[in-house]
Amino acid sequence: MVHNVTWPTWKELQSNTIIVVVASVIISLIIFVMDFGFGITGDSKSFWKGAMGFIYGLF
């Protein structure tokens, strides 16, 4: 199996690492925005309850 493995070059490794880091940051920001927007705080005394908390507060 040692002879069948093709290791990436240093340039390919750096490129792929940057892609993974950027994708991870983008996904984490999307999750943060959704979490903030929907108000998933777990605390009923919180100032910001999100869009859903605002809608539920109307009724």
C-alpha positions, -999 to +999 in steps of 0.1 A: +000+000+000+030+023+005+036+023-033+000+031-042-004+062-021-001+096-038+007+123-013-003+159-021+023+185-028+029+212-003+011+237-026-019+215-029-020+209+009-019+247+015-046+253-011-069+226+003-063+238+039-074+273+030-105+260+013-115+240+044-108+270+067-128+294+046-157+269+043-157+263+080-158+300+088-187+306+063-207+277+077-201+288+113-212+324+104-244+310+088-252+290+119-245+320+141-268+343+121-295+317+121-291+311+159-292+349+165-321+354+142-343+328+156-333+337+192-320+304+204-307+317+237-322+293+262-328+322+286-363+336+289-350+369+305-328+376+275-332+410+258-331+396+223-354+367+217-350+367+179-375+368+152-395+339+165-395+353+201-408+386+187-436+368+168-445+347+198-446+378+220-472+394+198-498+367+207 
